[in-house]
Amino acid sequence: MGIIDGFTELFSSWQAVVFTILGTLIGLIGGAVPGLSSGAMISLLIPVTFYMGPLPALAMIYAVSKSSDFGGSIPAILFNTPGTPQASATQIEGFPLTQQGKQGKALRTAVVASAQGDIFSELLLIFGASFLAIYATRLGPPEFVAVYLCAFVIIGSLLGKSLITGMLSVVLGLLFSLVGTDPITAGDRFTFGSFHLVDGFGLVPVLLGVFVLSEVFEKVGASIAANAGVAIAGTPGNRDDSRLTWPEYKRIFPTICRSQIIGSAVGMLPGLGSVVASFVAYSEAKRVSKTPETWGKGEIAGIAAAEAANNATSGSNLIPLLTLGIPGSTSAALLAGVMLIHGVEIGPRVFETSYDLIYGLFAAGLLCILTYFIVGYWGAAYLGRIVAKIPAQVVYPIIFLTCYIAVYATEQEVFDMVLITLFGLLGYIMKKVDMSPPAFIIAFILGPGLEETLRQTFLLDDSGMLYFLERPVALAFLALALVALLLRLRNQFRKRQPSSGTTGQP
């Protein structure tokens, strides 16, 4: 059985076990720091993975992405300041409980729901991805071109503040991915005579610049937890205020089950992500509640819904990556980058070429869940208090220096330090004009794959784009992209209708 082989592979390497646990702790701490996204944390760690084996490297990155999803709920509950965007839904019910002196109950509800949703998603990944990969191996270059285009349309339309800015982010990422040597003719493209660009832009300076340095530029001078002064406002009235009781767990169990299904389904769709999953699950749980009047005042079912859905995306968003080579989220895209660095083929054939490695990664995911459950259940409140005392004036200068040290240590090139600065400014500008850095990064990573499959398609048949009309699967993915595009246009049109309808009225 695959997962048993995975645990054998994981525990045969002490480095893999240690870095899985270390990655879990880093994710918890980083998630608890408001404004420090999981993408930024992973980008900071990617240079370190150059000096590690494939399994320890992938296990650490995967653990960071999983545990940071729960870590973001700690400041959301204690300080009314979400550590990650997806924890905003948890904040709605979590902070009122803190004000009532029930912060222990809120944190333990969050970690129980997070772990249960995460396990469900991980099992879905373990037993579903390899099954789907069997069918994905039957797809040819035209089908993969259609899959890429479909993913870009969905990612661009959903990750951007608007359809235009989202698609511009994707196009910009694709353009930057073209810099370097042409894979067919071996000629230089967009290098402007610089030998530094012959191999294209390095993944490390691009990631660190767009994700990390841009956040430093944006967050300089900001408080690490603006509402830390009101943390732990209430005092527990009795022992049950600091724990999740068995009757309470039985009451929220159906909510957790429903929310983990929602989160897993959303996680499999490229571009939607955990923010959408947590709010959809929270809204659905509130809709079916028999006591809607208690919501917004500290309802633990709301915490359970948001956290179960939030963490249920972490495993399922790897399914499109491992079956089609398309990342389902920013964290999955960064994990794909680490796989490429270590020569691991992404896509359906990964189960043939890297069987032990992939199932070892799945086992590391389960170990990560166990680790953050133990640490979170008994230590989340202490971790939150420690993080609240760290001033931004200390955190961000350290991150700033770490970026330049990491990028220089990778290739010992001063040019890379120039690149990280330029991409940091680019990421900062993108945020200011409402473009999407995650959409840019995903397109940058997937760009070479799209180019390769597109050229293979044109070599197979000289009828050009008409060839896609002869391939039913490719045509279905292109139709799906068109439907997603039309739905986003319709939603934008509907949002503008009320404001245009009131124009000219007194």
C-alpha positions as CSV (number, residue, x, y, z in Angstrom):
1,M,0.0,0.0,0.0
2,G,1.4,3.4,-1.0
3,I,1.0,5.3,2.2
4,I,2.8,2.5,4.2
5,D,5.7,2.7,1.7
6,G,5.5,6.5,2.3
7,F,5.9,6.2,6.1
8,T,8.8,3.7,5.5
9,E,10.5,6.3,3.2
10,L,9.9,9.1,5.7
11,F,11.1,7.4,8.8
12,S,14.1,6.0,7.0
13,S,15.5,9.5,6.9
14,W,16.0,11.4,10.1
15,Q,16.4,14.6,8.1
16,A,13.0,14.3,6.6
17,V,11.3,13.8,10.0
18,V,13.3,16.7,11.6
19,F,12.5,19.1,8.8
20,T,8.9,18.1,8.7
21,I,8.6,19.0,12.4
22,L,10.7,22.1,12.0
23,G,8.6,23.2,9.0
24,T,5.5,22.8,11.1
25,L,6.8,25.0,13.9
26,I,8.0,27.6,11.4
27,G,4.5,27.6,9.8
28,L,2.8,28.0,13.1
29,I,5.0,30.9,14.2
30,G,4.9,32.6,10.7
31,G,1.1,32.1,10.5
32,A,0.7,33.8,13.9
33,V,2.6,36.9,12.6
34,P,0.0,39.2,11.0
35,G,1.0,40.3,7.5
36,L,3.5,37.5,6.9
37,S,1.9,35.2,4.4
38,S,2.6,31.5,3.9
39,G,3.9,32.4,0.4
40,A,6.5,34.7,1.9
41,M,7.6,32.2,4.5
42,I,8.0,29.5,1.8
43,S,9.9,31.8,-0.5
44,L,12.3,32.6,2.3
45,L,13.0,28.9,2.9
46,I,13.4,27.9,-0.8
47,P,17.1,28.9,-0.9
48,V,17.7,26.5,2.0
49,T,16.2,23.6,0.1
50,F,19.1,23.8,-2.4
51,Y,21.3,22.1,0.2
52,M,18.8,19.4,1.2
53,G,17.6,16.1,-0.2
54,P,14.3,16.1,-2.2
55,L,12.2,14.5,0.6
56,P,13.4,16.7,3.5
57,A,13.0,19.8,1.2
58,L,9.5,19.0,0.0
59,A,8.4,17.8,3.5
60,M,9.5,21.1,5.1
61,I,7.8,23.3,2.5
62,Y,4.6,21.3,2.6
63,A,4.6,21.4,6.4
64,V,5.0,25.2,6.4
65,S,2.0,25.6,4.1
66,K,-0.2,23.3,6.1
67,S,0.6,24.5,9.6
68,S,0.4,28.2,8.7
69,D,-3.3,27.8,7.8
70,F,-4.0,27.0,11.4
71,G,-1.3,29.4,12.7
72,G,-3.2,32.4,11.2
73,S,-6.2,31.7,13.5
74,I,-4.2,32.3,16.7
75,P,-3.9,36.1,16.4
76,A,-7.4,36.2,14.8
77,I,-8.9,34.7,18.0
78,L,-6.6,36.4,20.5
79,F,-6.0,39.9,19.0
80,N,-8.8,40.3,16.5
81,T,-6.0,40.5,13.9
82,P,-5.9,37.6,11.4
83,G,-2.4,36.2,10.8
84,T,-3.4,35.1,7.3
85,P,-6.3,36.2,5.0
86,Q,-8.2,32.9,5.4
87,A,-8.4,33.4,9.2
88,S,-10.7,36.4,8.7
89,A,-13.7,34.2,8.9
90,T,-12.4,32.6,12.2
91,Q,-12.0,36.1,13.6
92,I,-15.7,36.8,13.4
93,E,-16.6,34.2,16.1
94,G,-13.1,33.8,17.7
95,F,-12.5,37.2,19.2
96,P,-15.9,37.5,20.9
97,L,-15.1,34.3,22.7
98,T,-11.7,35.8,23.8
99,Q,-13.6,38.8,25.2
100,Q,-15.7,36.4,27.2
101,G,-12.7,34.7,28.7
102,K,-13.1,31.6,26.5
103,Q,-10.0,32.0,24.4
104,G,-8.9,28.5,25.3
105,K,-12.2,27.0,24.0
106,A,-11.9,29.0,20.8
107,L,-8.3,28.0,20.1
108,R,-8.9,24.3,20.9
109,T,-12.0,24.3,18.7
110,A,-9.9,25.8,15.9
111,V,-7.1,23.2,16.2
112,V,-9.5,20.3,16.4
113,A,-11.5,21.4,13.3
114,S,-8.3,22.3,11.5
115,A,-6.7,18.9,12.1
116,Q,-9.9,17.0,11.2
117,G,-10.4,18.9,8.0
118,D,-6.7,18.5,7.1
119,I,-6.8,14.8,7.6
120,F,-9.9,14.4,5.4
121,S,-8.2,16.4,2.7
122,E,-4.9,14.5,3.0
123,L,-6.7,11.1,2.7
124,L,-8.5,12.4,-0.3
125,L,-5.1,13.4,-1.8
126,I,-3.5,10.0,-0.9
127,F,-6.2,7.8,-2.3
128,G,-7.5,10.1,-5.1
129,A,-4.5,11.6,-6.8
130,S,-2.9,8.4,-8.0
131,F,-6.3,7.2,-9.3
132,L,-6.8,10.4,-11.3
133,A,-3.2,10.4,-12.5
134,I,-3.9,7.1,-14.4
135,Y,-6.4,8.9,-16.6
136,A,-4.3,12.0,-16.9
137,T,-1.4,10.0,-18.4
138,R,-3.7,9.4,-21.4
139,L,-3.8,13.1,-22.3
140,G,-1.6,14.4,-25.1
141,P,-0.1,17.9,-25.7
142,P,-3.3,19.4,-27.1
143,E,-5.2,18.5,-23.9
144,F,-2.4,19.9,-21.7
145,V,-2.4,23.2,-23.6
146,A,-6.2,23.4,-23.0
147,V,-5.6,22.6,-19.3
148,Y,-3.0,25.3,-19.0
149,L,-5.2,27.9,-20.7
150,C,-8.2,26.9,-18.6
151,A,-6.1,27.2,-15.4
152,F,-4.8,30.6,-16.4
153,V,-8.2,32.0,-17.2
154,I,-9.6,30.7,-13.9
155,I,-6.6,31.9,-11.8
156,G,-6.5,35.3,-13.6
157,S,-10.2,35.9,-13.2
158,L,-10.4,34.8,-9.6
159,L,-7.2,36.0,-8.0
160,G,-7.3,39.5,-9.4
161,K,-9.4,42.3,-8.0
162,S,-10.9,42.6,-11.5
163,L,-10.8,40.4,-14.6
164,I,-8.5,42.9,-16.4
165,T,-5.9,43.1,-13.6
166,G,-6.0,39.4,-13.0
167,M,-5.4,38.5,-16.6
168,L,-2.7,41.2,-16.9
169,S,-0.9,39.5,-14.0
170,V,-1.0,36.2,-15.8
171,V,0.2,37.7,-19.1
172,L,3.0,39.5,-17.3
173,G,4.1,36.2,-15.6
174,L,4.1,34.4,-19.0
175,L,6.1,37.2,-20.6
176,F,8.8,37.0,-17.9
177,S,8.9,33.2,-18.3
178,L,9.9,33.6,-21.9
179,V,13.2,35.3,-21.1
180,G,16.2,33.2,-21.8
181,T,17.2,30.5,-24.3
182,D,14.6,29.3,-26.8
183,P,14.2,25.5,-26.1
184,I,13.8,24.7,-29.8
185,T,16.1,27.0,-31.7
186,A,18.6,27.6,-28.8
187,G,18.5,31.3,-29.6
188,D,18.5,34.1,-27.0
189,R,15.1,35.7,-26.2
190,F,14.7,39.1,-24.4
191,T,18.2,38.8,-22.9
192,F,19.3,42.3,-24.2
193,G,22.8,40.9,-24.6
194,S,23.2,40.0,-20.9
195,F,24.8,36.6,-20.3
196,H,23.1,36.7,-16.8
197,L,19.7,36.2,-18.5
198,V,20.7,33.4,-20.8
199,D,19.0,30.9,-18.5
200,G,16.1,33.2,-17.7
201,F,15.2,34.8,-14.4
202,G,16.1,32.7,-11.5
203,L,13.2,31.3,-9.5
204,V,14.6,32.3,-6.1
205,P,15.1,36.1,-6.8
206,V,11.7,36.2,-8.4
207,L,9.9,34.5,-5.5
208,L,11.7,36.4,-2.8
209,G,11.2,39.7,-4.6
210,V,7.5,39.4,-5.5
211,F,6.4,37.7,-2.3
212,V,8.7,38.7,0.5
213,L,10.5,41.9,-0.4
214,S,7.3,43.5,-1.7
215,E,5.6,42.8,1.7
216,V,8.5,44.3,3.5
217,F,8.1,47.5,1.4
218,E,4.4,47.5,2.2
219,K,4.5,46.7,5.9
220,V,7.5,48.8,7.0
221,G,6.3,50.9,10.0
222,A,3.2,48.9,10.6
223,S,2.5,47.3,13.9
224,I,2.9,43.5,14.2
225,A,-0.4,43.3,16.0
226,A,-2.4,46.5,16.1
227,N,-5.0,45.1,18.5
228,A,-2.6,43.3,20.8
229,G,-3.6,45.6,23.6
230,V,-7.0,44.0,23.8
231,A,-5.7,40.4,23.8
232,I,-7.0,38.0,26.4
233,A,-9.6,40.6,27.5
234,G,-11.7,38.2,29.5
235,T,-10.9,35.8,32.4
236,P,-12.1,32.2,32.3
237,G,-15.1,31.7,34.6
238,N,-14.7,27.9,34.9
239,R,-12.7,25.0,33.6
240,D,-14.9,24.4,30.6
241,D,-14.1,27.9,29.3
242,S,-10.6,26.7,28.5
243,R,-11.5,23.4,26.7
244,L,-13.7,21.9,24.1
245,T,-16.1,19.6,25.9
246,W,-17.4,16.3,24.4
247,P,-21.0,17.5,24.1
248,E,-19.8,20.6,22.3
249,Y,-17.7,18.5,19.9
250,K,-20.6,16.3,19.1
251,R,-22.7,19.4,18.3
252,I,-20.2,20.8,15.9
253,F,-19.1,17.5,14.3
254,P,-21.7,17.7,11.5
255,T,-20.5,21.2,10.8
256,I,-16.9,20.1,10.6
257,C,-17.8,17.2,8.2
258,R,-19.8,19.5,5.9
259,S,-17.1,22.2,5.9
260,Q,-14.2,19.8,5.2
261,I,-16.1,18.6,2.1
262,I,-16.6,22.2,1.0
263,G,-13.0,23.0,1.6
264,S,-11.7,20.0,-0.3
265,A,-13.9,20.7,-3.3
266,V,-12.8,24.3,-3.4
267,G,-9.2,23.4,-3.0
268,M,-9.3,21.2,-6.1
269,L,-10.3,24.2,-8.3
270,P,-7.3,26.3,-9.3
271,G,-7.4,29.9,-8.1
272,L,-10.1,29.8,-5.5
273,G,-8.0,29.0,-2.4
274,S,-8.6,28.8,1.3
275,V,-10.0,32.3,1.7
276,V,-13.0,31.4,-0.5
277,A,-13.4,28.0,1.2
278,S,-13.5,29.4,4.8
279,F,-16.1,32.1,4.0
280,V,-18.3,29.7,2.0
281,A,-18.2,27.1,4.7
282,Y,-18.9,29.8,7.4
283,S,-21.8,31.2,5.5
284,E,-23.3,27.7,4.9
285,A,-22.9,26.7,8.6
286,K,-24.7,29.9,9.6
287,R,-27.4,29.4,7.1
288,V,-28.3,25.9,8.3
289,S,-27.9,26.8,12.0
290,K,-31.0,26.4,14.2
291,T,-29.8,29.4,16.4
292,P,-28.5,32.0,13.9
293,E,-29.0,34.7,16.6
294,T,-25.9,33.4,18.4
295,W,-23.6,33.9,15.5
296,G,-21.3,36.9,15.6
297,K,-21.3,36.7,19.4
298,G,-18.9,33.8,19.8
299,E,-20.4,30.7,18.2
300,I,-17.9,27.8,18.2
301,A,-19.6,26.2,15.2
302,G,-18.5,29.3,13.1
303,I,-14.9,28.7,14.2
304,A,-15.1,25.0,13.3
305,A,-16.7,25.7,9.9
306,A,-14.0,28.2,8.9
307,E,-11.0,26.3,10.1
308,A,-12.2,22.9,8.8
309,A,-12.7,24.3,5.3
310,N,-9.6,26.4,5.5
311,N,-7.3,23.5,6.2
312,A,-9.2,21.1,4.0
313,T,-7.8,22.9,1.0
314,S,-4.2,22.2,1.9
315,G,-4.2,18.6,0.6
316,S,-6.8,18.8,-2.1
317,N,-5.0,21.7,-3.9
318,L,-2.1,19.3,-4.6
319,I,-4.4,17.1,-6.6
320,P,-4.4,19.2,-9.8
321,L,-0.6,19.7,-9.4
322,L,0.1,15.9,-9.2
323,T,-2.4,14.9,-11.8
324,L,-2.2,17.7,-14.4
325,G,0.9,19.7,-13.4
326,I,-1.3,22.7,-12.5
327,P,-1.0,24.2,-9.0
328,G,-4.3,24.7,-7.2
329,S,-2.9,27.5,-5.0
330,T,0.2,29.7,-4.4
331,S,1.6,27.3,-1.9
332,A,1.2,24.4,-4.4
333,A,2.9,26.5,-7.1
334,L,5.9,27.1,-4.7
335,L,6.0,23.4,-3.9
336,A,6.1,22.8,-7.6
337,G,9.1,25.2,-7.8
338,V,10.9,23.1,-5.2
339,M,10.1,19.9,-7.1
340,L,11.6,21.4,-10.3
341,I,14.7,22.5,-8.4
342,H,15.3,18.9,-7.3
343,G,14.5,17.5,-10.7
344,V,11.2,16.0,-9.8
345,E,8.8,15.8,-12.7
346,I,5.4,17.4,-12.0
347,G,2.3,16.0,-13.6
348,P,0.7,12.5,-13.8
349,R,3.9,10.6,-14.4
350,V,5.3,11.6,-11.0
351,F,3.7,8.5,-9.5
352,E,5.8,6.4,-11.8
353,T,9.1,8.4,-11.7
354,S,9.0,9.4,-8.0
355,Y,6.7,6.9,-6.3
356,D,8.5,6.7,-2.9
357,L,9.2,10.4,-2.8
358,I,5.5,11.4,-3.3
359,Y,4.1,9.0,-0.8
360,G,6.9,10.0,1.6
361,L,5.6,13.6,1.2
362,F,2.0,12.4,1.9
363,A,3.3,10.7,5.1
364,A,5.1,14.0,6.1
365,G,1.7,15.7,5.7
366,L,0.1,13.4,8.2
367,L,3.1,13.9,10.6
368,C,2.7,17.7,10.2
369,I,-1.0,17.5,11.2
370,L,-0.2,15.5,14.3
371,T,2.6,17.9,15.3
372,Y,0.5,21.1,14.9
373,F,-2.4,19.5,16.6
374,I,-0.3,18.7,19.7
375,V,1.5,22.1,19.7
376,G,-1.7,24.0,18.9
377,Y,-3.9,22.3,21.4
378,W,-1.7,22.9,24.4
379,G,0.5,25.9,23.4
380,A,-1.4,28.2,20.9
381,A,-2.2,30.8,23.6
382,Y,1.4,31.0,24.8
383,L,2.6,31.3,21.1
384,G,0.2,34.1,20.5
385,R,1.4,36.1,23.5
386,I,5.0,35.7,22.5
387,V,4.3,36.8,18.9
388,A,2.4,39.9,20.1
389,K,5.4,41.1,21.9
390,I,7.7,41.1,18.8
391,P,7.8,44.6,17.3
392,A,7.5,45.1,13.5
393,Q,10.7,47.2,13.7
394,V,12.6,44.0,14.5
395,V,10.7,41.5,12.3
396,Y,10.8,43.2,8.9
397,P,14.5,44.4,8.9
398,I,15.5,40.8,9.7
399,I,13.3,39.5,6.9
400,F,14.8,42.2,4.6
401,L,18.4,41.2,5.3
402,T,17.5,37.5,5.1
403,C,16.2,38.0,1.5
404,Y,19.5,39.3,0.3
405,I,21.6,36.8,2.1
406,A,19.5,33.9,0.8
407,V,19.5,35.1,-2.8
408,Y,23.2,35.7,-2.8
409,A,24.0,32.4,-1.1
410,T,22.1,30.5,-3.8
411,E,24.3,31.3,-6.8
412,Q,26.8,33.8,-5.3
413,E,25.8,36.3,-8.0
414,V,25.5,40.1,-7.3
415,F,23.2,40.3,-10.3
416,D,20.6,38.2,-8.4
417,M,20.6,40.9,-5.6
418,V,19.7,43.4,-8.3
419,L,17.0,41.2,-9.6
420,I,15.4,40.6,-6.2
421,T,15.2,44.4,-5.7
422,L,13.6,44.9,-9.1
423,F,11.1,42.2,-8.5
424,G,10.4,43.5,-5.0
425,L,9.5,46.8,-6.5
426,L,7.4,45.1,-9.2
427,G,5.5,43.1,-6.6
428,Y,4.9,46.3,-4.6
429,I,3.6,48.1,-7.7
430,M,1.4,45.2,-8.6
431,K,-0.3,45.3,-5.2
432,K,-0.8,49.1,-5.4
433,V,-2.6,48.7,-8.8
434,D,-4.6,45.7,-7.6
435,M,-2.8,43.2,-9.8
436,S,-2.2,39.7,-8.4
437,P,1.3,38.6,-7.4
438,P,0.1,34.9,-6.9
439,A,-1.3,34.8,-10.4
440,F,1.9,36.3,-11.7
441,I,4.1,33.7,-9.9
442,I,1.9,30.7,-11.0
443,A,2.0,31.9,-14.6
444,F,5.8,32.4,-14.4
445,I,6.3,28.8,-13.1
446,L,3.9,27.2,-15.6
447,G,4.9,29.3,-18.6
448,P,7.6,26.9,-19.9
449,G,5.2,24.0,-19.6
450,L,2.6,25.8,-21.7
451,E,5.2,26.8,-24.3
452,E,6.5,23.2,-24.6
453,T,3.1,21.6,-25.0
454,L,1.9,24.3,-27.4
455,R,4.9,23.7,-29.7
456,Q,4.5,19.9,-29.5
457,T,0.9,20.4,-30.5
458,F,1.8,22.4,-33.6
459,L,4.4,19.8,-34.5
460,L,1.8,17.1,-34.3
461,D,-0.6,18.8,-36.8
462,D,-0.2,21.9,-39.0
463,S,-3.8,23.0,-38.9
464,G,-3.1,25.4,-36.0
465,M,-5.8,26.2,-33.5
466,L,-8.3,24.2,-35.5
467,Y,-6.6,21.0,-34.2
468,F,-8.2,21.6,-30.8
469,L,-11.6,21.3,-32.3
470,E,-10.8,17.7,-33.2
471,R,-9.9,16.8,-29.6
472,P,-13.0,16.4,-27.3
473,V,-11.1,16.7,-24.0
474,A,-9.2,19.7,-25.1
475,L,-12.4,21.3,-26.4
476,A,-14.1,20.6,-23.0
477,F,-11.3,22.4,-21.1
478,L,-11.4,25.4,-23.5
479,A,-15.2,25.6,-23.1
480,L,-14.8,25.5,-19.3
481,A,-12.4,28.4,-19.6
482,L,-14.9,30.4,-21.7
483,V,-17.7,29.7,-19.2
484,A,-15.4,30.9,-16.3
485,L,-14.6,34.0,-18.2
486,L,-18.3,34.7,-19.0
487,L,-19.3,34.1,-15.4
488,R,-16.7,36.6,-14.1
489,L,-17.9,39.2,-16.6
490,R,-21.5,38.7,-15.6
491,N,-20.6,39.1,-11.9
492,Q,-18.7,42.3,-12.6
493,F,-21.6,43.6,-14.6
494,R,-24.0,42.9,-11.8
495,K,-21.9,44.7,-9.3
496,R,-21.8,47.8,-11.4
497,Q,-25.6,47.8,-12.1
498,P,-26.8,49.2,-8.7
499,S,-24.4,52.1,-8.8
500,S,-25.2,53.0,-12.4
501,G,-28.9,52.7,-11.7
502,T,-28.8,55.3,-9.0
503,T,-26.9,57.8,-11.0
504,G,-28.7,61.1,-11.4
505,Q,-31.1,60.4,-8.5
506,P,-31.4,63.1,-5.7
